[in-house]
């Protein structure tokens, strides 16, 4: 009855999506707090950064680099 939903980061899609969301949120916060607040650029930077970071880290973990 107490079955909880677990968040499995071993799934490549969940891992990359989580990274993209985190990077977008961080980029938006930095853009609005420190700079003029151009949200379109923050979303683009966060999406690209999160995708590249997520796929790279997943690849390195899969090949036992760390």
N, C-alpha and C positions, 0 to 999 in steps of 0.2 A: 504494500500500500504506500510505502514511503519511497517510491521510486522517484529519484530526482533526475532532472535532465543534466547531463554532463556536457561540458564544453570541450570537445576534442580538437586540440590544435594539431593533431597529426594529419588531419585532413587538409590537403593543400589549399582547397578553396576557402575553407574557414580561416586558415592561417593568414592567407594573403588578404582576404576581406577584412579581417581584424586589423591587420597592419595598415591597410589603406584608411580605414575609419579613424584609427588613432592618429595617423599622420595628418589627415585632413583637419581633425579637431585641433591638434597642436598648432598647425599652420594658421588656422583661423584665429585662434587665441593670440598667437604672436603678432599676427597682422593687425588685429584690432587693438591690442594693448600697447604695442611698441611703435606701430607705424600708423599710416593714415586709414587703414581698414579696407583695402581693396580685396574683397572677398573672392572675386573670380580668380584672381591670381593665386590666392591661398588654396582654393579648392584644386586648381590645376597642379600646383606644386605638391600638395599633400597627396593627391592621387598618384602622380608619377613617382614620388619618393616612396610612398607606401608600397606600391606595386614592385618597384625595383628592390627595395629592402626585403620585402616579404618573400619574393621568389629567390633572391640570393641566399638568405638565411635558410630557407627550406631546402634548397639545393645543397648547401654546405652541411646541414644536419643530416640529410639523407646519405651523403657520402662520408659520414663520420669524420668530418674535419674538426669538429668540436662537439 
